[in-house]
């Protein structure tokens, strides 16, 4: 491990498990002076199904001594993989009498309206494993019927006989009064300590019985899987000498203790992408770019979102497996708003029965990977196409660790070339164009489709393939500039070192906003604050959590809501909230109403700050631009033509330098093609700023 010249050190590290690679970011801190060292990175192949092995492999590759770790945070795909691959455990549901079919009835929001063969997604709990108990509290939280637990022993006996490993308990109005759920869960744990059991009020205090029930079921379904994975990771770290406890990255952009993650694993459903988003917002604040379209291109997927005025949008309106034909499954847990598509470096190109070329969503993954890896891949991928077009340097393929298997690349492309009657170069261009078109569609979903003009934003791209495709995507969207952050290939892992301990508390309590509503509003927020202080007691160590207040509002009579920051400390909080809602509603839906406003959901974000690495400035040694030139090679820039491009060593580029295309900037894990007519500059932190069209000043 490369450490600065220091005395005794401790190390802070983060790892992010992706579909293809497992990323590691770490830095050392001098115990005596507190002086931090430089950020170090490492990448290793992801190792499904034993994902923790990939983490250990990355540490071994970096030469990182686990015993030196003082802080470790981890983001994993184990939850989303268990859901999408149906590799959870047999799960049962106990609900209010008369409501066991809620998760099968679902909603009438079928996206493919004219598909007469439409079938609703199959619930994660079959009907024979859904039991009912007599109980009822009303929507105001008033107890109408205490739960009758007399049938519970026979229900549990039946579940045991059927091999159930997890139980979800979701009563009708438990979000308003969870007492009946608490009693039921206590009785289950007393009678059957080995079974995993989750209650809906422990997962969500938001209304909508289908969404809340389904989320509880999904969390229970993956609970034993996530618990075993986290415990294996803890064990491997402890075996290496790590004396502490790791933290887990959550979908809301914060980190949680391992105990909290085990208790409600659905909070980790999109843990990796969330950290990249928060890293982008942090970096944007440092370089004066508060408005960003954010794009993360990995080996398997591409994820994007929009940041306006430095604010990241978090909502509970999240679905898995939703597409143009299926409504998917709702997950009512706070998730950073993202759009995700199956396009990445490992996305496979294929031709359908009608002779049409497609790219993704199938991926070559880590094994076998793209054909050029020489590990048995037989189908062409986006990475193979970029290699064929000269955009990726064969001499530094996969950081120089792999020599491209040109025979395998040729064998992978030949069948499609014959089907389409085109040359390999033309097929490679087509693969890149289609991949870019897919990603452009996703970027429009978070920008133009929501009323934002991309010309008012910069595109920040990261992940293994972010720099490779960013300029072409920006040109298509008319975004004026592209930002490729330093260490962009492991940006999401770096983001985990920037996040705080965070819990989101969302509670439904219908409250009409009137001049005399302030005290009742403050009382609900205060009640939630008290819950947060209690939940953070173990980690706080005498510190008080920081609070951010938000609310979901609607016009009386409407079905859905618009979220705002609630100005609880303002001169006239209720009036200010109403004005903010009118503005937000008009921006989202192009109109406002002269109607009463109702507060539906109270939302408190509680955080405990953790130490973060400073954003180090890159040294200026006096090198000139010519010193960074590695050579020249022929690069196919598609519609911009085939050119002899100047190749620059990105590690030798220094702040203040500027270069023009046609060129390619290369680092061990980053490739940034610059077509003719573009210009790139390096800021004081080492980030690349690519300017399209008319030159612009580079922000410091």
C-alpha positions as CSV (number, residue, x, y, z in Angstrom):
1,X,0.0,0.0,0.0
2,X,1.3,3.4,-0.9
3,X,1.2,5.6,2.2
4,X,2.5,9.1,2.7
5,X,5.6,9.7,4.8
6,X,4.0,9.5,8.2
7,X,4.3,7.9,11.6
8,X,1.8,5.3,12.7
9,X,-1.4,5.4,10.5
10,X,-4.9,4.2,10.5
11,X,-6.9,3.7,7.3
12,X,-10.4,4.6,6.1
13,X,-11.7,2.6,3.2
14,X,-14.8,1.9,1.1
15,X,-15.7,-0.8,-1.3
16,X,-18.4,-0.9,-4.0
17,X,-19.4,-4.2,-5.5
18,X,-20.6,-3.8,-9.1
19,X,-21.8,-6.2,-11.7
20,X,-18.3,-6.6,-13.3
21,X,-15.7,-5.1,-10.9
22,X,-15.4,-4.6,-7.2
23,X,-13.9,-1.1,-6.4
24,X,-11.8,-0.2,-3.4
25,X,-10.9,3.4,-2.3
26,X,-8.8,4.1,0.8
27,X,-6.5,6.7,2.4
28,X,-4.3,6.7,5.5
29,X,-4.3,9.3,8.3
30,X,-1.3,9.9,10.6
31,X,-2.4,9.1,14.1
32,X,-0.2,11.8,15.6
33,X,-0.8,14.8,13.3
34,X,-4.2,13.8,11.8
35,X,-2.7,14.5,8.4
36,X,-4.4,12.5,5.6
37,X,-2.5,10.8,2.8
38,X,-3.5,10.6,-0.8
39,X,-6.5,8.7,-2.1
40,X,-5.5,5.2,-3.3
41,X,-7.6,2.9,-5.5
42,X,-7.8,-0.7,-6.6
43,X,-10.2,-2.8,-8.7
44,X,-10.8,-6.6,-8.7
45,X,-13.2,-8.8,-10.5
46,X,-16.6,-9.2,-8.8
47,X,-17.0,-12.8,-7.5
48,X,-20.6,-13.9,-7.4
49,X,-22.1,-15.4,-5.4
50,X,-19.4,-14.9,-2.8
51,X,-19.2,-11.2,-3.2
52,X,-17.2,-10.7,-0.1
53,X,-14.3,-12.5,-1.7
54,X,-14.1,-9.7,-4.4
55,X,-13.7,-7.2,-1.5
56,X,-10.9,-9.2,0.0
57,X,-9.3,-9.7,-3.4
58,X,-9.3,-5.9,-4.0
59,X,-7.6,-5.4,-0.6
60,X,-5.0,-8.0,-1.3
61,X,-4.3,-6.5,-4.7
62,X,-3.8,-3.1,-3.0
63,X,-1.6,-4.6,-0.3
64,X,-4.0,-3.1,2.3
65,X,-3.6,-4.5,5.8
66,X,-7.0,-5.1,7.2
67,X,-5.7,-4.7,10.7
68,X,-4.9,-1.0,9.9
69,X,-8.5,-0.2,9.1
70,X,-10.2,2.3,11.4
71,X,-13.3,2.8,9.2
72,X,-14.8,0.7,6.5
73,X,-18.0,1.2,4.5
74,X,-19.4,-1.2,1.9
75,X,-22.0,-1.0,-0.9
76,X,-23.3,-4.2,-2.4
77,X,-25.7,-5.5,-5.0
78,X,-26.6,-8.5,-2.8
79,X,-30.1,-7.2,-2.1
80,X,-31.1,-6.2,-5.7
81,X,-29.5,-9.4,-7.0
82,X,-31.5,-11.6,-4.6
83,X,-34.7,-9.9,-5.7
84,X,-34.2,-9.9,-9.5
85,X,-32.7,-13.4,-9.5
86,X,-35.4,-14.7,-7.1
87,X,-32.7,-16.1,-4.7
88,X,-34.3,-15.0,-1.5
89,X,-35.9,-17.4,1.0
90,X,-39.4,-18.8,1.3
91,X,-41.5,-16.0,2.8
92,X,-44.9,-15.9,4.5
93,X,-47.2,-12.9,5.1
94,X,-49.5,-12.2,8.1
95,X,-52.0,-9.4,7.5
96,X,-55.4,-8.0,8.5
97,X,-58.3,-10.3,8.0
98,X,-59.7,-9.8,4.5
99,X,-56.6,-8.2,3.0
100,X,-54.3,-11.2,2.2
101,X,-54.8,-10.6,-1.5
102,X,-53.6,-7.0,-1.5
103,X,-50.2,-7.9,-2.9
104,X,-51.8,-9.9,-5.7
105,X,-54.5,-7.4,-6.6
106,X,-51.8,-4.7,-6.7
107,X,-52.6,-1.5,-8.7
108,X,-54.3,-1.0,-12.0
109,X,-51.3,0.9,-13.4
110,X,-50.5,-1.5,-16.3
111,X,-48.1,0.3,-18.6
112,X,-48.9,-1.8,-21.7
113,X,-52.5,-0.7,-21.9
114,X,-53.5,-2.6,-25.1
115,X,-51.7,-5.8,-24.3
116,X,-54.6,-8.3,-24.0
117,X,-52.2,-11.0,-22.8
118,X,-51.0,-8.8,-19.9
119,X,-50.4,-10.7,-16.6
120,X,-49.7,-9.0,-13.3
121,X,-46.3,-9.7,-11.7
122,X,-46.4,-12.7,-9.5
123,X,-46.3,-11.8,-5.8
124,X,-43.2,-12.9,-3.8
125,X,-45.5,-14.7,-1.4
126,X,-47.9,-17.4,-2.8
127,X,-51.5,-17.3,-1.6
128,X,-51.2,-20.4,0.6
129,X,-48.5,-18.7,2.6
130,X,-50.6,-15.6,3.3
131,X,-52.4,-15.7,6.7
132,X,-54.9,-13.4,8.3
133,X,-55.6,-12.2,11.9
134,X,-58.5,-10.2,13.2
135,X,-57.4,-6.7,14.1
136,X,-58.0,-3.1,13.1
137,X,-56.9,0.4,13.8
138,X,-58.3,3.2,11.7
139,X,-56.5,5.7,9.6
140,X,-56.4,8.2,12.4
141,X,-54.4,5.8,14.5
142,X,-57.3,4.9,16.8
143,X,-57.5,1.3,18.0
144,X,-60.7,-0.3,16.9
145,X,-60.0,-4.0,17.4
146,X,-56.9,-5.3,19.3
147,X,-55.3,-8.2,17.5
148,X,-56.6,-11.7,18.2
149,X,-53.5,-13.9,18.6
150,X,-55.3,-17.1,19.3
151,X,-54.9,-18.5,15.7
152,X,-51.2,-17.6,15.6
153,X,-49.7,-20.9,17.0
154,X,-51.5,-23.0,14.3
155,X,-50.4,-20.5,11.6
156,X,-46.8,-20.8,12.7
157,X,-47.0,-24.6,12.7
158,X,-48.2,-24.5,9.1
159,X,-45.4,-22.1,8.1
160,X,-42.8,-24.4,9.7
161,X,-44.2,-27.4,7.9
162,X,-43.9,-25.5,4.6
163,X,-40.3,-24.5,5.1
164,X,-40.8,-20.8,5.7
165,X,-37.7,-18.9,6.7
166,X,-39.0,-15.3,6.9
167,X,-42.3,-13.7,7.9
168,X,-43.6,-10.3,6.9
169,X,-46.3,-8.7,9.2
170,X,-48.3,-5.9,7.5
171,X,-51.5,-4.7,9.0
172,X,-53.9,-2.3,7.3
173,X,-53.3,1.0,9.2
174,X,-50.1,0.1,11.1
175,X,-48.4,3.2,9.7
176,X,-50.7,5.2,12.0
177,X,-50.8,2.9,15.0
178,X,-48.3,0.0,15.0
179,X,-49.4,-1.5,18.4
180,X,-51.1,-4.6,16.9
181,X,-48.1,-5.3,14.7
182,X,-45.7,-5.0,17.7
183,X,-47.8,-7.5,19.7
184,X,-47.8,-9.9,16.8
185,X,-44.1,-9.7,16.1
186,X,-43.3,-10.2,19.8
187,X,-45.4,-13.3,19.9
188,X,-43.8,-14.7,16.7
189,X,-40.3,-14.1,18.0
190,X,-41.2,-15.7,21.3
191,X,-42.7,-18.8,19.7
192,X,-40.2,-19.1,16.8
193,X,-36.9,-17.3,17.6
194,X,-35.1,-18.7,14.5
195,X,-37.4,-17.2,11.9
196,X,-36.7,-13.8,10.4
197,X,-39.7,-11.5,11.0
198,X,-40.2,-7.9,9.9
199,X,-43.2,-5.7,10.6
200,X,-44.3,-3.1,8.2
201,X,-44.0,-0.2,10.7
202,X,-40.3,-1.1,11.0
203,X,-39.9,-0.7,7.2
204,X,-42.3,2.2,6.4
205,X,-44.6,4.5,8.3
206,X,-46.1,5.7,5.0
207,X,-49.7,4.9,3.8
208,X,-50.7,2.9,0.7
209,X,-51.3,-0.7,1.9
210,X,-50.1,-2.4,-1.3
211,X,-46.8,-0.5,-1.5
212,X,-46.1,-0.9,2.2
213,X,-47.0,-4.6,2.3
214,X,-45.0,-5.4,-0.8
215,X,-41.9,-3.5,0.6
216,X,-42.2,-5.4,3.9
217,X,-42.4,-8.7,2.0
218,X,-39.4,-7.9,-0.1
219,X,-37.3,-6.9,2.9
220,X,-38.3,-10.2,4.7
221,X,-37.6,-12.2,1.5
222,X,-33.9,-11.0,1.4
223,X,-33.4,-10.6,5.1
224,X,-31.7,-14.0,5.8
225,X,-29.6,-13.6,2.5
226,X,-28.4,-10.1,3.5
227,X,-27.8,-11.1,7.1
228,X,-25.6,-14.1,6.1
229,X,-23.7,-11.9,3.5
230,X,-23.0,-9.1,6.0
231,X,-21.9,-11.7,8.6
232,X,-19.6,-13.3,6.2
233,X,-18.1,-9.9,5.3
234,X,-17.7,-9.1,9.0
235,X,-16.0,-12.4,9.6
236,X,-13.6,-12.0,6.8
237,X,-12.6,-8.5,7.9
238,X,-12.3,-9.7,11.5
239,X,-10.1,-12.6,10.4
240,X,-7.8,-10.1,8.8
241,X,-7.5,-8.1,12.0
242,X,-10.2,-5.4,11.6
243,X,-11.3,-4.5,15.1
244,X,-14.3,-2.4,14.3
245,X,-17.7,-2.9,12.6
246,X,-18.2,-2.1,8.9
247,X,-20.9,0.3,7.8
248,X,-23.3,-0.4,4.9
249,X,-24.3,2.0,2.2
250,X,-28.0,2.7,1.9
251,X,-30.2,3.8,-1.0
252,X,-30.9,7.1,0.6
253,X,-27.3,8.3,0.2
254,X,-26.3,7.7,3.8
255,X,-24.6,4.9,5.7
256,X,-26.0,2.6,8.4
257,X,-24.6,0.3,11.0
258,X,-24.5,-3.4,10.1
259,X,-27.2,-4.0,12.8
260,X,-29.5,-1.5,11.1
261,X,-28.9,-2.9,7.7
262,X,-29.6,-6.4,8.9
263,X,-32.8,-5.3,10.6
264,X,-34.2,-3.7,7.3
265,X,-32.1,-4.8,4.3
266,X,-34.4,-3.3,1.7
267,X,-32.7,0.0,2.5
268,X,-29.7,-1.3,0.6
269,X,-31.6,-2.0,-2.7
270,X,-29.7,0.7,-4.6
271,X,-26.7,1.3,-2.3
272,X,-24.0,1.7,-5.0
273,X,-25.6,4.2,-7.3
274,X,-26.7,6.4,-4.3
275,X,-23.1,7.0,-3.2
276,X,-22.0,8.1,-6.7
277,X,-24.8,10.6,-6.8
278,X,-23.8,12.1,-3.4
279,X,-20.2,12.2,-4.5
280,X,-21.3,14.2,-7.6
281,X,-23.2,16.7,-5.5
282,X,-20.2,17.1,-3.2
283,X,-17.8,17.6,-6.0
284,X,-20.2,20.0,-7.8
285,X,-20.3,22.2,-4.7
286,X,-16.5,22.3,-4.6
287,X,-16.1,23.3,-8.3
288,X,-19.1,25.7,-8.5
289,X,-21.4,23.4,-10.5
290,X,-24.6,23.0,-8.5
291,X,-26.7,21.9,-11.5
292,X,-25.6,18.5,-12.8
293,X,-26.9,15.7,-14.9
294,X,-25.2,12.7,-13.4
295,X,-24.3,9.5,-15.3
296,X,-22.7,6.4,-13.9
297,X,-21.8,3.8,-16.6
298,X,-20.6,0.5,-15.2
299,X,-20.0,-2.9,-16.7
300,X,-23.6,-4.0,-16.6
301,X,-25.8,-0.9,-16.2
302,X,-26.0,2.8,-16.6
303,X,-27.6,5.0,-14.0
304,X,-28.5,8.6,-14.2
305,X,-30.1,11.4,-12.2
306,X,-30.4,15.2,-12.0
307,X,-29.1,17.5,-9.3
308,X,-30.5,21.0,-9.2
309,X,-29.0,23.7,-6.9
310,X,-26.9,21.0,-5.3
311,X,-30.0,19.2,-4.0
312,X,-30.5,15.4,-4.5
313,X,-34.0,14.1,-4.9
314,X,-34.9,11.2,-2.6
315,X,-38.3,9.6,-2.8
316,X,-40.2,6.4,-1.9
317,X,-41.6,6.1,-5.4
318,X,-39.2,3.4,-6.5
319,X,-39.8,0.1,-8.4
320,X,-37.8,-2.9,-9.4
321,X,-38.4,-4.7,-12.7
322,X,-40.7,-1.9,-14.0
323,X,-40.5,-1.5,-17.8
324,X,-42.7,-0.8,-20.8
325,X,-44.6,-4.1,-20.3
326,X,-44.6,-4.7,-16.5
327,X,-45.5,-2.4,-13.6
328,X,-42.8,-4.0,-11.5
329,X,-42.8,-4.2,-7.8
330,X,-43.0,-1.0,-5.6
331,X,-40.3,-0.5,-2.9
332,X,-41.6,2.1,-0.4
333,X,-38.2,3.0,1.1
334,X,-36.2,6.3,0.6
335,X,-34.1,5.9,-2.6
336,X,-32.1,8.5,-4.4
337,X,-34.1,9.2,-7.6
338,X,-32.4,7.4,-10.5
339,X,-33.1,5.9,-13.9
340,X,-31.3,2.7,-14.5
341,X,-31.0,0.8,-17.8
342,X,-29.2,-2.4,-18.9
343,X,-26.4,-0.7,-20.8
344,X,-22.8,-0.8,-19.8
345,X,-19.3,-1.9,-20.9
346,X,-20.3,-5.5,-20.9
347,X,-23.7,-5.1,-22.7
348,X,-24.1,-7.7,-25.4
349,X,-25.0,-6.8,-29.0
350,X,-27.5,-9.1,-30.7
351,X,-29.8,-9.2,-33.7
352,X,-33.5,-10.1,-33.4
353,X,-35.5,-12.2,-35.7
354,X,-36.4,-9.2,-37.8
355,X,-32.7,-8.4,-38.4
356,X,-32.6,-5.4,-36.0
357,X,-29.5,-4.7,-34.0
358,X,-29.9,-4.3,-30.2
359,X,-27.5,-3.7,-27.3
360,X,-28.3,-5.0,-23.8
361,X,-29.8,-5.5,-21.4
362,X,-28.0,-8.8,-21.4
363,X,-24.5,-8.4,-20.1
364,X,-21.3,-10.5,-20.2
365,X,-20.7,-9.6,-16.6
366,X,-17.5,-10.3,-14.8
367,X,-17.3,-13.9,-16.1
368,X,-16.8,-14.4,-18.9
369,X,-16.7,-10.7,-19.6
370,X,-16.2,-9.0,-23.0
371,X,-14.8,-11.2,-25.7
372,X,-11.5,-9.3,-25.6
373,X,-10.9,-10.5,-22.1
374,X,-10.1,-13.9,-23.4
375,X,-12.1,-15.7,-20.7
376,X,-14.6,-17.5,-23.0
377,X,-16.8,-14.6,-24.0
378,X,-18.4,-15.3,-27.4
379,X,-20.7,-12.4,-28.0
380,X,-19.7,-8.8,-28.9
381,X,-20.0,-6.1,-26.2
382,X,-19.8,-2.4,-26.0
383,X,-16.2,-2.7,-24.7
384,X,-15.2,-4.8,-27.7
385,X,-16.7,-2.2,-30.0
386,X,-14.8,0.6,-28.4
387,X,-11.6,-1.4,-28.7
388,X,-12.2,-2.2,-32.4
389,X,-12.6,1.6,-33.1
390,X,-9.3,2.5,-31.5
391,X,-10.9,4.4,-28.6
392,X,-9.4,2.0,-26.1
393,X,-5.7,1.5,-26.2
394,X,-4.9,-2.2,-26.6
395,X,-1.6,-1.6,-24.8
396,X,-3.4,-0.5,-21.6
397,X,-6.5,-2.6,-21.8
398,X,-7.9,-3.2,-18.4
399,X,-5.1,-1.1,-16.9
400,X,-2.5,-3.0,-18.9
401,X,-3.4,-6.2,-17.0
402,X,-5.0,-8.0,-20.0
403,X,-3.8,-8.4,-23.6
404,X,-6.8,-8.2,-25.9
405,X,-7.8,-11.5,-27.4
406,X,-8.3,-10.3,-31.0
407,X,-9.2,-13.8,-32.2
408,X,-12.1,-13.9,-29.7
409,X,-13.2,-10.4,-30.8
410,X,-13.2,-11.3,-34.4
411,X,-15.1,-14.6,-33.7
412,X,-17.7,-12.6,-31.7
413,X,-18.3,-10.0,-34.4
414,X,-18.3,-12.2,-37.4
415,X,-21.7,-13.9,-37.0
416,X,-23.5,-10.5,-36.6
417,X,-21.5,-9.0,-39.5
418,X,-22.7,-11.8,-41.7
419,X,-26.3,-11.4,-40.6
420,X,-26.3,-7.7,-41.2
421,X,-24.0,-7.9,-44.3
422,X,-21.7,-5.1,-42.9
423,X,-18.0,-4.8,-42.0
424,X,-16.7,-5.1,-38.4
425,X,-16.0,-1.3,-38.1
426,X,-19.5,-0.4,-39.2
427,X,-21.0,-2.9,-36.8
428,X,-18.9,-1.5,-34.0
429,X,-20.1,2.0,-34.8
430,X,-23.7,0.7,-34.8
431,X,-23.2,-0.9,-31.4
432,X,-21.9,2.3,-29.9
433,X,-24.6,4.4,-31.5
434,X,-27.4,2.1,-30.1
435,X,-25.8,2.0,-26.7
436,X,-25.5,5.8,-26.7
437,X,-29.2,6.1,-27.9
438,X,-30.3,3.9,-25.0
439,X,-28.4,6.1,-22.5
440,X,-29.7,9.3,-24.1
441,X,-33.2,8.1,-23.6
442,X,-32.5,7.5,-19.9
443,X,-30.9,11.0,-19.6
444,X,-34.0,12.6,-21.1
445,X,-36.2,10.9,-18.6
446,X,-34.4,12.7,-15.7
447,X,-34.1,16.1,-17.6
448,X,-36.4,17.1,-20.5
449,X,-39.2,14.8,-19.5
450,X,-39.4,16.6,-16.1
451,X,-39.2,20.1,-17.5
452,X,-35.5,20.7,-17.2
453,X,-33.4,22.1,-20.1
454,X,-30.1,20.2,-20.4
455,X,-28.4,23.3,-21.6
456,X,-28.7,24.7,-18.1
457,X,-26.6,21.8,-16.7
458,X,-23.2,20.1,-16.9
459,X,-22.9,16.4,-17.5
460,X,-20.8,14.7,-14.8
461,X,-19.9,11.1,-15.9
462,X,-18.1,8.4,-14.0
463,X,-17.9,4.7,-13.6
464,X,-15.7,2.5,-15.8
465,X,-17.4,3.6,-19.0
466,X,-18.5,7.1,-18.1
467,X,-15.7,9.0,-19.7
468,X,-15.8,6.8,-22.8
469,X,-19.4,7.8,-23.8
470,X,-19.9,11.2,-22.0
471,X,-18.9,13.6,-24.8
472,X,-21.1,11.9,-27.4
473,X,-24.1,11.9,-25.0
474,X,-23.6,15.6,-24.2
475,X,-23.5,16.5,-27.8
476,X,-26.8,14.7,-28.4
477,X,-28.5,16.4,-25.4
478,X,-26.9,19.9,-26.2
479,X,-25.2,19.9,-22.8
480,X,-22.5,22.6,-23.0
481,X,-19.8,20.9,-20.9
482,X,-18.8,17.6,-19.5
483,X,-17.0,16.9,-16.2
484,X,-15.0,13.7,-15.6
485,X,-14.1,13.6,-12.0
486,X,-10.7,12.5,-10.7
487,X,-10.7,8.7,-9.9
488,X,-13.9,8.5,-12.0
489,X,-13.7,4.7,-12.4
490,X,-14.1,4.3,-8.6
491,X,-16.2,7.4,-8.0
492,X,-19.1,5.6,-6.3
493,X,-16.7,3.9,-3.8
494,X,-15.1,7.3,-3.1
495,X,-18.6,8.7,-2.5
496,X,-19.1,6.3,0.4
497,X,-16.3,8.0,2.2
498,X,-18.2,11.3,1.9
499,X,-21.5,10.2,3.3
500,X,-22.9,10.5,6.8
501,X,-24.9,8.2,9.0
502,X,-28.4,8.8,7.9
503,X,-32.0,7.8,8.6
504,X,-35.1,9.0,6.8
505,X,-38.3,9.1,8.8
506,X,-41.5,9.5,6.7
507,X,-44.8,9.5,8.5
508,X,-48.2,9.9,7.0
509,X,-50.6,12.2,8.9
510,X,-53.1,14.1,6.8
511,X,-53.0,17.7,8.0
512,X,-54.7,20.6,6.1
513,X,-52.4,23.7,6.1
514,X,-54.2,26.5,7.8
515,X,-52.9,29.5,9.8
516,X,-53.5,27.6,13.0
517,X,-51.8,24.4,11.8
518,X,-48.3,25.3,12.9
519,X,-48.4,23.9,16.4
520,X,-49.7,20.5,15.3
521,X,-47.2,20.4,12.4
522,X,-44.3,21.2,14.8
523,X,-45.6,18.6,17.3
524,X,-45.4,15.8,14.6
525,X,-41.9,16.9,13.6
526,X,-40.8,16.9,17.3
527,X,-42.2,13.4,17.8
528,X,-40.2,12.2,14.8
529,X,-37.1,14.0,16.1
530,X,-37.4,12.1,19.4
531,X,-37.5,8.8,17.6
532,X,-34.4,9.7,15.7
533,X,-32.5,10.7,18.8
534,X,-33.4,7.4,20.4
535,X,-32.4,5.4,17.3
536,X,-29.1,7.2,17.0
537,X,-28.2,6.8,20.7
538,X,-25.7,4.0,20.2
539,X,-23.8,5.7,17.4
540,X,-24.1,9.3,18.6
541,X,-21.7,9.1,21.6
542,X,-23.1,12.3,23.0
543,X,-23.5,14.1,19.7
544,X,-26.9,15.5,18.6
545,X,-28.2,14.4,15.1
546,X,-28.7,17.1,12.5
547,X,-32.2,17.4,11.1
548,X,-33.6,18.4,7.8
549,X,-37.4,18.9,7.4
550,X,-39.3,18.0,4.3
551,X,-43.0,17.4,3.6
552,X,-45.1,15.9,0.8
553,X,-48.0,18.2,0.0
554,X,-51.0,18.1,-2.4
555,X,-54.1,20.1,-3.2
556,X,-57.1,18.8,-1.3
557,X,-58.8,16.3,-3.5
558,X,-55.7,15.2,-5.4
559,X,-54.2,11.7,-5.2
560,X,-50.5,12.3,-5.3
561,X,-48.1,14.7,-3.8
562,X,-45.1,17.1,-4.5
563,X,-42.2,17.2,-2.0
564,X,-40.8,20.4,-0.6
565,X,-38.4,21.5,2.1
566,X,-40.6,22.6,5.0
567,X,-39.4,26.0,6.4
568,X,-40.1,25.1,10.0
569,X,-37.9,27.9,11.4
570,X,-39.3,30.5,9.0
571,X,-41.2,33.7,10.1
572,X,-44.5,32.1,8.8
573,X,-43.7,28.5,8.1
574,X,-47.2,27.4,6.9
575,X,-47.6,30.3,4.4
576,X,-44.0,29.8,3.2
577,X,-44.6,26.1,2.7
578,X,-47.8,26.8,0.7
579,X,-46.0,29.2,-1.6
580,X,-43.1,26.7,-2.1
581,X,-45.7,24.0,-2.9
582,X,-47.5,26.2,-5.5
583,X,-44.1,26.9,-7.2
584,X,-43.0,23.2,-7.1
585,X,-46.3,22.0,-8.4
586,X,-46.3,24.5,-11.3
587,X,-42.8,23.6,-12.3
588,X,-43.6,19.9,-12.3
589,X,-47.1,20.0,-13.8
590,X,-47.1,23.5,-15.5
591,X,-50.1,24.8,-13.5
592,X,-51.2,25.7,-10.0
593,X,-54.7,25.8,-8.4
594,X,-56.5,28.2,-6.1
595,X,-57.3,25.4,-3.7
596,X,-56.6,24.4,-0.1
597,X,-53.3,22.6,0.5
598,X,-52.9,19.4,2.5
599,X,-49.7,18.0,4.2
600,X,-49.7,14.3,3.6
601,X,-46.3,13.0,4.7
602,X,-43.9,14.4,7.3
603,X,-40.3,13.7,6.3
604,X,-37.4,14.2,8.7
605,X,-33.8,13.4,7.5
606,X,-31.6,12.8,10.5
607,X,-27.8,12.6,10.1
608,X,-24.7,12.1,12.1
609,X,-21.7,13.5,10.3
610,X,-18.6,11.4,9.9
611,X,-15.0,12.4,9.1
612,X,-14.5,12.9,5.4
613,X,-11.4,13.1,3.2
614,X,-10.4,16.5,1.9
615,X,-10.6,17.0,-1.9
616,X,-6.8,17.1,-2.6
617,X,-5.5,19.5,-5.1
618,X,-3.2,18.2,-7.8
619,X,0.4,19.3,-7.7
620,X,1.8,21.6,-10.3
621,X,5.3,20.4,-11.1
622,X,6.1,22.6,-14.1
623,X,5.5,19.9,-16.7
624,X,4.4,21.2,-20.1
625,X,1.6,19.6,-22.2
626,X,4.1,17.9,-24.5
627,X,5.5,16.0,-21.5
628,X,2.1,14.2,-21.2
629,X,2.0,13.0,-24.8
630,X,2.2,9.2,-25.1
631,X,2.0,9.1,-28.9
632,X,-0.6,9.0,-31.6
633,X,-3.0,6.4,-33.0
634,X,-5.9,6.2,-35.4
635,X,-9.3,6.6,-33.6
636,X,-12.7,6.3,-35.2
637,X,-14.9,9.1,-33.8
638,X,-17.9,7.9,-35.8
639,X,-19.8,10.9,-37.3
640,X,-16.7,13.1,-36.5
641,X,-14.6,10.9,-38.8
642,X,-11.4,8.8,-38.5
643,X,-8.5,10.8,-37.2
644,X,-4.9,10.5,-36.0
645,X,-5.5,11.4,-32.4
646,X,-2.9,12.6,-29.9
647,X,-2.8,10.3,-26.9
648,X,-2.2,12.0,-23.5
649,X,-1.2,10.4,-20.2
650,X,-3.9,11.7,-17.8
651,X,-1.6,11.2,-14.8
652,X,0.8,13.7,-16.2
653,X,-1.7,16.4,-17.0
654,X,-1.6,19.3,-14.5
655,X,-4.0,22.0,-13.4
656,X,-4.2,24.8,-16.0
657,X,-3.4,22.7,-19.0
658,X,-5.7,22.7,-22.0
659,X,-5.8,20.5,-25.0
660,X,-8.0,20.0,-28.1
661,X,-9.4,17.1,-30.0
662,X,-8.9,14.9,-31.8
663,X,-7.3,13.4,-28.8
664,X,-7.6,10.7,-26.1
665,X,-6.8,11.1,-22.4
666,X,-5.8,7.8,-20.9
667,X,-5.4,6.7,-17.3
668,X,-5.1,3.1,-16.1
669,X,-8.9,2.8,-15.6
670,X,-10.2,5.8,-17.6
671,X,-10.3,6.6,-21.3
672,X,-11.7,9.9,-22.4
673,X,-12.0,10.4,-26.3
674,X,-12.1,14.0,-27.4
675,X,-13.5,14.4,-30.9
676,X,-12.4,17.3,-33.2
677,X,-13.9,20.6,-32.1
678,X,-13.9,19.8,-28.3
679,X,-11.5,21.2,-25.7
680,X,-10.5,19.8,-22.3
681,X,-9.0,21.5,-19.4
682,X,-7.8,20.3,-16.0
683,X,-9.0,22.0,-12.8
684,X,-7.0,22.3,-9.6
685,X,-8.3,19.0,-8.3
686,X,-7.4,17.1,-11.4
687,X,-11.0,16.9,-12.8
688,X,-11.4,17.1,-16.6
689,X,-13.7,19.8,-18.0
690,X,-14.6,19.1,-21.6
691,X,-16.2,22.1,-23.5
692,X,-18.3,21.5,-26.5
693,X,-18.7,24.2,-29.2
694,X,-17.6,27.7,-28.2
695,X,-14.8,27.7,-25.7
696,X,-15.8,28.6,-22.1
697,X,-13.7,29.5,-19.1
698,X,-12.7,26.6,-16.9
699,X,-13.9,27.0,-13.3
700,X,-11.3,26.7,-10.7
